[in-house]
Amino acid sequence: MVTRQQVSRDIALMELTPGLKQTPRRYDPRYYNLQGELGLTHQELRGIVVGLENKYRLTIPPEKIESISTVDNLIEYVVRMANQRI
């Protein structure tokens, strides 16, 4: 079973956003907007999504990516989709 903690750690360890990389245990994903506070470009967000798709062997449709606004939303979606496969 995939947990929120696993997905959160995987996102935090990605080297695309220095703030996440440096503080994987202290950030609260509920408060971080992917393209606002974190300032991710569309390409960086897509890089995170591809990394998660590869790790958890799932596909996140482009229209779903557009509707995911926070780190918490992304974590919840990945957990739900990964656990449906089990």
C-alpha positions as CSV (number, residue, x, y, z in Angstrom):
1,M,0.0,0.0,0.0
2,V,1.3,3.4,-1.0
3,T,1.1,6.0,1.8
4,R,0.9,9.8,1.8
5,Q,4.3,9.8,3.6
6,Q,6.0,7.9,0.8
7,V,4.7,10.1,-1.9
8,S,5.4,13.3,0.1
9,R,9.0,12.1,0.7
10,D,9.4,11.3,-3.0
11,I,8.3,14.8,-4.0
12,A,10.5,16.4,-1.4
13,L,13.6,14.5,-2.6
14,M,13.2,15.6,-6.2
15,E,15.8,18.1,-7.1
16,L,13.6,20.4,-9.1
17,T,12.7,22.7,-6.2
18,P,15.5,23.5,-3.7
19,G,13.0,24.4,-0.9
20,L,11.5,20.9,-1.0
21,K,14.9,19.2,-1.3
22,Q,16.3,20.9,1.7
23,T,13.4,20.4,4.1
24,P,11.7,17.2,3.3
25,R,10.4,16.7,6.8
26,R,9.4,20.2,7.7
27,Y,7.2,21.4,4.9
28,D,3.4,21.1,5.2
29,P,2.1,20.3,1.7
30,R,-1.4,21.7,2.5
31,Y,0.0,25.2,2.2
32,Y,2.1,25.0,-0.9
33,N,0.7,25.9,-4.2
34,L,2.6,24.2,-6.9
35,Q,2.9,27.1,-9.3
36,G,2.4,29.9,-6.8
37,E,4.4,29.7,-3.6
38,L,6.8,27.1,-5.1
39,G,7.0,28.9,-8.4
40,L,7.2,25.8,-10.4
41,T,7.1,26.2,-14.2
42,H,4.8,24.0,-16.2
43,Q,7.9,22.0,-17.3
44,E,9.1,21.5,-13.7
45,L,5.7,20.4,-12.6
46,R,5.6,18.0,-15.5
47,G,9.0,16.7,-14.4
48,I,7.6,15.9,-11.0
49,V,4.6,14.2,-12.4
50,V,6.7,12.1,-14.8
51,G,8.9,11.1,-11.8
52,L,5.8,10.0,-9.8
53,E,4.3,8.2,-12.8
54,N,7.5,6.2,-13.3
55,K,7.9,5.4,-9.6
56,Y,4.3,4.3,-9.0
57,R,3.6,3.0,-12.5
58,L,0.6,5.1,-13.2
59,T,-0.5,7.7,-15.7
60,I,-1.8,11.2,-14.7
61,P,-3.8,12.7,-17.5
62,P,-2.8,16.2,-18.6
63,E,-6.3,17.6,-17.7
64,K,-5.8,16.2,-14.2
65,I,-2.4,17.9,-13.9
66,E,-4.1,21.2,-14.7
67,S,-6.6,20.8,-11.9
68,I,-4.0,19.9,-9.2
69,S,-3.1,23.1,-7.5
70,T,-1.3,22.1,-4.3
71,V,1.3,19.6,-3.3
72,D,-1.3,18.0,-1.0
73,N,-3.7,17.5,-4.0
74,L,-0.9,15.9,-5.9
75,I,0.0,13.6,-3.0
76,E,-3.7,12.6,-2.5
77,Y,-4.2,11.8,-6.2
78,V,-1.1,9.7,-6.5
79,V,-1.9,7.7,-3.3
80,R,-5.5,7.1,-4.5
81,M,-4.5,6.0,-8.0
82,A,-1.5,3.9,-6.8
83,N,-3.6,2.1,-4.3
84,Q,-6.4,1.4,-6.8
85,R,-3.9,-0.7,-8.8
86,I,-3.1,-2.9,-5.8
